[in-house]
Amino acid sequence: MNRRRGQLLLVTALIAVCAANAADTAGHLPSTRDELLAFLAKAIKQARSTPPGFEEAKPGPTPELKPLIGVSGDQLRFALGDPDLCSVSKEGHCASAGQWAYILDPVVPGMRGGGSRELSLQFDSAGSCKSAKWRGGR
C-alpha cells in the first residue's frame, strides 16, 4: 500500500510540474487541480525564499480555490510542503491538525501572520480538504 501511495504522489508531482510550465507559458490563472497545486507551490517557494521586507515584492494573483476541496492532506503537503501555520493537533505536528495556513507573499515586517495573503485550509475527520479560503490582502 505504501508503494502505491508513493507512486500516486510521484505522479501527482509530475503532473503538477507539467501544469506549472503550461500555466506559466499561457499567462492565465490556474483552473485545474494540478495547475492550482503547481501555482501555489511556486508562490509558496518564492515567498519563503524572498528576504523579509524586500521592496520589490508584490502580491501575486489569487486564483479560485475550489479545486482543492476533497484533496487529501497528504497530497497537499506533498505538493506544497509543510504548512507555515497550523491549529494545535493531539500529536503535536501539523500533519494531523484540522487547519493549515500557507503564506503566499513575502514577509512584510510588522504585519501579523507573515505575508499579505494566506491560504487557509480546513480538513474533515478523514483528512480531506473541506474548505480552502484566502485570508489577508487580495
Secondary structure, 3 states (H helix, E strand, C coil): CHHHHHHHHHHHHHHHHHHHHHHHHHCCCCCCHHHHHHHHHHHHHHHHHCCCCCCCCCCCCCCCCHHHCCCEHHHHHHHHCCCCEECCCCCCCHHHCCEEEEECCCCCCCCCCCCCEEEEEEECCCCEEEEEEEEECC
